[in-house]
Amino acid sequence: MRPNGPWAWGLVLGWTLSLGVAAEPAPPVRPAVGLVLSGGGARGLAHIGVLKVLERERIPVQAVAGTSMGAIVGGLYASGLPAAELERELLALDWAEVFANRVDRPHLPQRRKEEDYAFSGAVELGLRQGELRAPQGTVSTRMLEVLLRRLTLPVRHVRHFDELPLPYRAVATDMETGDARVLAEGDLAHAMRASMSVPGVFAPIEWGQQLLGDGGLVNNLPVDVARGLGAQRLIAVNVGTPLAPRKSLNSLLGLTAQMVNILTEQNVKRSVASLGADDLLITPDLSSYSSGDFSQAAAIIRAGEQAAEALLPQLRAHAVSATDYAAWQAQRRVMELPPPRVVAVRFEGSTATRPARHAPLLESRVGAPFDSAKAVRDTQQLAATGDYQRVDFRLDPTPVGDALVFELDDKSWGPNYFRIGLDLSTDGAGDSHFNLRISHNRHWINTLGGEWRNQLTLGRNPRLFTEVYQPLTEQAGTPWDGFVAVWAESLGRPVSLYDDRGQEMALLQRRSLGSGLDFGQPIGRLGEWRAGLWQQTWQWKQRVAARPVDPSWLEQTQRIQGLRLTARADLLDDANFPRNGWRASATGLWGSQRGSERSVRRLELDATGVLSWGIDTLGLTLRTAASRQGRDQLGGVYALGGFHQLSGLQTDQLSGNALLLGRLVWQRRLTDAPVFTRGWFMGASLEAGNTWADARQLKPSHLRWATSAFVGADTGLGPLYLAVGSALNGRTALYLFIGRP
């Protein structure tokens, strides 16, 4: 007879116990272990090494709290990412690209690529509501944000961080009140990024009505936050940057960094003092690494491992059996979601632009399975417009699938943008030049995405340029998404006249006034073509004359008008020191000159190809041009001479109406971690070329040869060169300049 009902089972149990048959004892209840991870920039990668040791020793963690880089590592671990996979993902990153301010250059529109050659991308100011503004951060985190988004896709449905595989909290600072803000719910990727917003380096994050900055300012080692999650014993890892010695405090940058470190170290000391006897503090030896040493990721991770291994006896007190650890791992396993399918594409956040205009250019498509790699490339496409300081994506679940939402924050310093370019040069003969260039771009002057561009140059080559660029369709990337551009230009250029021995006879000033109306079409990422009306007027003025100049030359006023066709393609990866890609342009002009019966024709071709292997790069440039004018031009239309333009010759020493130049350049990158630059290079060139009065006189046997050797640096103001050039049967010249050769 089987017992029936709860009361019957109670009688049986009581009878069994009365016979002395003891029940199996329950396993001992272990105190919940909480993990506390501090901020420290690149030094925070040591957290991964600690996690590897915890997993190897079967030490389960019940909760995670982190700040800044600790919030990123801790959040990814709490989302279910094992330490080994976390290490593999972060070691595979090119950290220079992760924090690059500019998107990959081939993604830029052609007009942005052309600006790269004249204006530094390191400094961009804005004019908004009559106020001159600067970016809120000096380093972009766009690629970091999309990385966090990709790695947290398996838990994209989680809104409260207690529902993650491990309960998690991130600490940020309310930049308006100075209070600590503990992030417990919302967008996980957004929360991790908000916690790592170092003032002056990374822009703060809008979180609801609050502006959040780096949590290290108020609580860099959030011991109290982990206890608030119910942790009874803590494993705290401190990787914060210690205070710098006095010798490092001799600059504004050093003092600013020290000020932040002082605030951080003060709150870390309070957190360390609150640790109990059962808690464990791990402090990796990171004395050889700074908060910016992301290139040393593998060594920093190893330092974290070594620090944890040095405390193995204490850590093993928290270890569990293989069976219990397997059960803990199963509990952490992320529930497999069905593969997301994109049922809609939306754009949110921008009020100054119409991002939907660029939807046809995106790779993500409605009705197709979601592809995170495509979504990342789409964020690059949107960022390449130059309108947004933040571009991110997320997936919003709907009853029939997922909506792909691109989150866009307009640049807070737009829509008027200013950039600066600089040319400073001198050679061994004392010939020095200076040009200061300023550009102004007004984006989105109408709903079709029209732009107004202005460029001003002061110095040796004074120039004023203005253009209104107007797309003709509401959608980019359609079969006919052409544009119309109206432009005008005033340009002054010194022209030296030389005798056959290379001696300067006279220095003239040529002033050019030009204008045009172009109709064109972008060619995807490749470039664009333009066709339209064009006119140009040249006037001459004598500045210095060592020998008499025929006055009739100076009385010339040449007016040319006609049709112009231009095609440009540019896939170089960098404007200053490219390592891969190619660039080509072709221009044809047909017209007439007033006062002359002969027609005017010009054909200009220019092509560059670059290929790299390892740290070495080889580039080949070919340039040719020919002009047929109604009247001979004083000094010719084209000129050669100077660094990489037949090095060793004086600037523009050769001139004529036809030109041919070939250049082969080898360069080697010297370091991957330069100071105040993006790279140091050494290299050499072999050049051949000449100019002729008439294209029919062009003969290969007339080519002049030259070589150069140089050391260069890619700086925030432009390329910097120290070079020596030598022309065959000519002179040797020493060059020092910053800017375009």
Helices and strands as residue ranges (DSSP letters): H 6-18, E 33-37, G 41-45, H 46-56, E 63-67, H 69-78, H 83-91, H 95-98, G 105-107, H 110-116, E 124-128, E 131-133, H 142-151, G 153-155, G 161-163, E 168-174, E 180-183, H 188-195, E 205-207, E 210-214, H 216-219, H 223-228, E 233-237, G 246-248, H 252-273, E 280-282, G 294-296, H 297-309, H 312-315, G 316-318, H 322-332, E 342-348, G 355-361, H 372-383, E 388-398, E 401-410, E 416-427, E 432-442, E 451-459, E 463-471, E 483-498, E 504-523, E 527-545, H 551-554, E 557-570, E 581-593, E 599-613, E 616-628, E 638-640, E 654-656, E 658-671, E 677-692, G 695-697, G 700-702, E 704-715, E 718-727, E 732-738
